[in-house]
Amino acid sequence: MKLRRDLLPSDRAPLARTLEATGFFNPEELALALELVDDRLAHGEASHYRFLVAEVDGEVAGYTCWGPIPGTVESADLYWIAVHPRHQGRGVGRALLAAAEEGMRRQGRRRCWIETATRPQYAPTRAFYLACGYTLVAELPEYYAPGDGKAIFCRVLDDIPGRRDGAGESPTA
Ligand SMILES: CC(C)(COP(=O)(O)OP(=O)(O)OC[C@H]1O[C@@H](n2cnc3c(N)ncnc32)[C@H](O)[C@@H]1OP(=O)(O)O)[C@@H](O)C(=O)NCCC(=O)NCCS
């Protein structure tokens, strides 16, 4: 598996296919996810959105998108993470999340926040965040829809062993 920070125009179609193939995102969410992709493609390093793309055997297998939360001193948001079902369960998601955390850490962001849904479909997703060291810090009942709340997870990146090595050395993620 290879991880890269460069988001290429040729990534857009495979990322859209990945998001659709998961079966987790409705058309509105798909459009929103692709808006972030388009923002990055249009503005490059000036974009608020940082991407990491995972490739397996030269094929796009998944991605994540994060950014510092404006108005906060050290928080960052993991906006999106998706791994194509063909590649799920093999550590791609964990590697993407770890690489995003490393980027946050390098930019002085010490808290990673992740929002997801509480409905049963998202139980594996919540298990994934817990397995990756996240704590469920809040639940907002019925946030998305009746019976579907918002689950807010957080990880304090200071807790990661070696966390302080090289912190703040690089302005880029
Ligand atoms: C959530 C997602 C990104 C995880 O990616 P992945 O590559 O499948 O996850 P990994 O293989 O790196 O799993 C890491 C750990 O998470 C846990 N985990 C992953 N999938 C799980 C599942 N279906 N059920 C329970 N635990 C799971 C495991 O503990 C795993 O560690 P292990 O393999 O050492 O046991 C991926 O399944 C996905 O794209 N899901 C659909 C979209 C989605 O929910 N995105 C997030 C929206 S908020």
The ligand as a MOL file (V3000), in Angstrom:
LIG
                    3D

  0  0  0     0  0            999 V3000
M  V30 BEGIN CTAB
M  V30 COUNTS 48 50 0 0 0
M  V30 BEGIN ATOM
M  V30 1 C -14.5030 2.7640 8.3870 0
M  V30 2 C -13.4810 2.4240 7.3170 0
M  V30 3 C -12.8260 3.7050 6.7940 0
M  V30 4 C -12.3950 1.5280 7.9540 0
M  V30 5 O -11.3990 1.2300 6.9790 0
M  V30 6 P -10.7570 -0.2420 6.8750 0
M  V30 7 O -9.6050 -0.1680 5.9510 0
M  V30 8 O -11.8310 -1.2080 6.5660 0
M  V30 9 O -10.2830 -0.4470 8.3960 0
M  V30 10 P -8.9600 -1.2250 8.9160 0
M  V30 11 O -8.8150 -2.5090 8.1640 0
M  V30 12 O -7.8000 -0.3070 8.8900 0
M  V30 13 O -9.3960 -1.5370 10.4160 0
M  V30 14 C -8.7520 -1.0050 11.5450 0
M  V30 15 C -9.4150 -1.5430 12.7960 0
M  V30 16 O -10.7620 -1.0740 12.8780 0
M  V30 17 C -11.6140 -2.1240 13.3640 0
M  V30 18 N -12.6150 -2.4120 12.3240 0
M  V30 19 C -12.5220 -2.1520 11.0040 0
M  V30 20 N -13.6340 -2.5510 10.3580 0
M  V30 21 C -14.4280 -3.0920 11.3080 0
M  V30 22 C -15.7130 -3.7040 11.2760 0
M  V30 23 N -16.3960 -3.8400 10.1320 0
M  V30 24 N -16.2380 -4.1480 12.4400 0
M  V30 25 C -15.5600 -4.0310 13.6090 0
M  V30 26 N -14.3210 -3.4580 13.6820 0
M  V30 27 C -13.7770 -2.9940 12.5560 0
M  V30 28 C -10.7570 -3.3270 13.6000 0
M  V30 29 O -10.4100 -3.3750 14.9700 0
M  V30 30 C -9.5140 -3.0490 12.7870 0
M  V30 31 O -8.3430 -3.4950 13.3680 0
M  V30 32 P -7.7820 -4.9860 13.1110 0
M  V30 33 O -7.8550 -5.2050 11.6270 0
M  V30 34 O -6.3990 -4.8950 13.6470 0
M  V30 35 O -8.7160 -5.8400 13.8750 0
M  V30 36 C -14.1070 1.6320 6.1290 0
M  V30 37 O -14.6720 0.4440 6.6210 0
M  V30 38 C -15.1750 2.4010 5.3670 0
M  V30 39 O -14.8590 3.0470 4.3660 0
M  V30 40 N -16.4270 2.3060 5.8190 0
M  V30 41 C -17.5500 2.9240 5.1180 0
M  V30 42 C -17.4790 4.4150 5.0950 0
M  V30 43 C -17.4530 5.0400 6.4760 0
M  V30 44 O -18.1070 4.6030 7.3950 0
M  V30 45 N -16.6750 6.1170 6.5740 0
M  V30 46 C -16.6250 6.9240 7.7710 0
M  V30 47 C -17.7620 7.8820 7.7720 0
M  V30 48 S -17.8490 8.8040 9.2970 0
M  V30 END ATOM
M  V30 BEGIN BOND
M  V30 1 1 1 2
M  V30 2 1 2 3
M  V30 3 1 2 4
M  V30 4 1 2 36
M  V30 5 1 4 5
M  V30 6 1 5 6
M  V30 7 2 6 7
M  V30 8 1 6 8
M  V30 9 1 6 9
M  V30 10 1 9 10
M  V30 11 2 10 11
M  V30 12 1 10 12
M  V30 13 1 10 13
M  V30 14 1 13 14
M  V30 15 1 14 15
M  V30 16 1 15 16
M  V30 17 1 15 30
M  V30 18 1 16 17
M  V30 19 1 17 18
M  V30 20 1 17 28
M  V30 21 1 18 19
M  V30 22 1 18 27
M  V30 23 2 19 20
M  V30 24 1 20 21
M  V30 25 1 21 22
M  V30 26 2 21 27
M  V30 27 1 22 23
M  V30 28 2 22 24
M  V30 29 1 24 25
M  V30 30 2 25 26
M  V30 31 1 26 27
M  V30 32 1 28 29
M  V30 33 1 28 30
M  V30 34 1 30 31
M  V30 35 1 31 32
M  V30 36 2 32 33
M  V30 37 1 32 34
M  V30 38 1 32 35
M  V30 39 1 36 37
M  V30 40 1 36 38
M  V30 41 2 38 39
M  V30 42 1 38 40
M  V30 43 1 40 41
M  V30 44 1 41 42
M  V30 45 1 42 43
M  V30 46 2 43 44
M  V30 47 1 43 45
M  V30 48 1 45 46
M  V30 49 1 46 47
M  V30 50 1 47 48
M  V30 END BOND
M  V30 END CTAB
M  END
